[in-house]
Amino acid sequence: MLKAAKLTILFSLGSWLFSSQVAVLANTASKSPEIYQKAREELPEDVYSTYRIVERIARANRIDNAPWRVVTVPEYQINAFATEANLIALYNGILDQLAGDASALACVIGHEMAHHTERHIALSPAKEAEIRAQIAEEAEAEVTAEAEDAQADATGAAVGSAVIRSGGGFLGGIGGLVGNTGGAVLENESRQRISRAQERIAEIIALKEQELNESLADNSRKYEFEADQLGYQYMARAGFEAEGCLRMLGVLGRTPGAEFDTTHPAIPKRIETLKDLMKDYPAENLAQEGEAQLAISQPLTYDLSKDGESLRINSHRGGSSADDLEQMFDR
Ligand SMILES: [Zn+2]
């Protein structure tokens, strides 16, 4: 689910977050689950659930050094994606399909967080477009060089025939005839040369594009397996039910199209791989590790992100650099 989807209309968190004076919330100092209570009251249910899940996964796995952002996309797609740095986007469709199953949702969220921590977004859609443009540009440069070369030959042939034609007289006439014929042959040859060169360049472009597509698809499938595996560990450490991942993949498997996406491995293969992983890394052991981390950390606060559209789940330092400064120097 590393989908290069475009955020069109985003759910605007702004109005209700500002109206409920979220800024009043304390930062790192707050210890009680009052933050959770307040979040439950003021956030829409899907956003609240997402906040709680990200917050818990981040602390249990010690990936709470930098803020996370979450946004819900009001489009009915059974999907989620991770494109911009630390942004997790969830489509309405997947929230709907997994409604009432926090563990399955935690698996989706863990998967997206894994794409970020593993830097799978290094090749962004923008970067990919850049590589494709470069391939075309290089090929075009080759075409131009070939064409200029052939053009020079054609010019040479024309000049040759003109020189012979200028001989004059009877011999000159024959010479001109021979020269003309020779020139026409040469021009014809250079035209053929241009067209052969263009064909060859087109082949090169096609080959390079195919190689690029295959390597992108290979990488993408590899990333999906990695994100599945790490995502499972993330959610299990946070104490969610491991089976949530199997339920989530079950939903994806029933979604038309999900099986045929060439950038994603087949769902049965993902389920099989995940089951093996669950044997190697039992959820109970992971939960114990996570419990220890949760016990020594504080709930993470949240704010409306400066992008005005997503919820920012603050790092363990809180969401205020001013508070951080005062804590460091004004005591
Ligand atoms: Zn993915």
Residues whose N, C-alpha, C, O or C-beta is under 5 A from the ligand:
A	BS01	ZN	M1 L2 E224 A227
